Amino acid sequence: MARQSPEATIAGVLTFPENSQATSPAMIIMHGSGGIIPGREGAWAERLNRMGVATFVVDSFTPRGFSATGDDQSRLPLAASIADALSALQLLATHPGIDPNRIGIMGFSKGGQLALYTTLEPFRRAVIRDDVHFALHIAFYASCSIPYLAEQTTKAPILFLLGREDDFTPADHCRRYAAFFEQKGSPIEFHVLDGAHHGFDLPTPLKFLPRAQTARNCGLDIILEPEVTAQRWDTGTLIAPMEIKPYLRTCMQRGASYGGNTEALAVAIDQVSKSILRYLKPDH
C-alpha cells in the first residue's frame, strides 16, 4: 500500500493477524531517526499481530533516498513525517478489513514524537478533512524537549514508555508534555522504566553514538495557535519563528547512548498489551 503526494510516494507494509475475521483494529508503526531497524518495527508488528491487531509499518526514508537522519535531523522536515503518519491513517481507514475507529499509532524516538504530535488538531486538520483520528497513541522514548502545543487536541489516550537512563531524550522532559495532554483531556499512562536507555526495546547491546544529534539541553514550547510562536522554558521569553533555528543551534548537542534492555522490553510489552485491550479491543 502507498499514498501518493507531490513530493514522494511513501510505502508501508500491512500485515493482518492470523484468522482475522470481519474488521480488525490496527496499529500504524512509525520508525525513528535510524529508519526501520532489524528487531524493532518488525518485531513489534509480530507481537501486535499475535494480540489480534493488524499493523502498517511505514517507511518514510527509503522512498526519499536515504536511510537515517540521526546525525542530521534537517534531512527530513518534521512536518513531512507528521504528514506521513496522518496520511497513513487516512489511507488505512479506507481499508475494508480495518475498523477506522480502532486505529492506533506507535512510534520510536522521532517516531514517538509523531505518535504525540498526531493528537494535535492543527496537524490533523492539515491532512485529514473528516473526523478520522487515532484511537490510541503509544510513544517510545520520544523527545519532549521541543514540544508542539495547540488549543485543540483529539483527546485520545496516550501511553508514554521512557527510559530512566536515557541521555538521548530525557524522560523528565516528557512529564511536562504528559501534563499538557492530560489537561487537554487525554487519558495518560506514563511509565519510566528502570535501567533503560534510548532504544531499550532493541535486541542490541548498549553503545555510544558520538554523532547522534540530541535536544536534551533544549527547552522550547512551540505554540501552533493562533499563530506559530515559541517560548523558552528557562526564561519564559517568547521567540519569533525566525529565531527558533538560531536558538536550537545553541542548545543542540551530539553524543548519546543507545541499546536494549530485556527487562524494560518485557514491561513495555505488558503495558502495550494492556493499552490495546483497553482502547483498541475493549470487547475482549
ABEGO torsion letter per residue (X at the ends): XBBBBAABBBBBBBBBBBGBBEBBBBBBBBBBAAEBBBGBAAAAAAAAAAAGBBBBBBBAAAAAGBABAAABAAABBAAAAAAAAAAAAAAAAABAABBAABBBBBBBEAAAAAAAAAABAAAAAAABABABBBABBBBBGBBAABBBBBABBAGBBBBBBBBAABAABBAAAAAAAAAAAAAAGBBBBBBBBBGBBBGAABABBBBBBAABBBAAABBBBBBAOABBBBBBAAAGBBBBAAAAAAAAAAABBBEBBBEBBAAAAAAAAAAAAAAAAAAABAAX
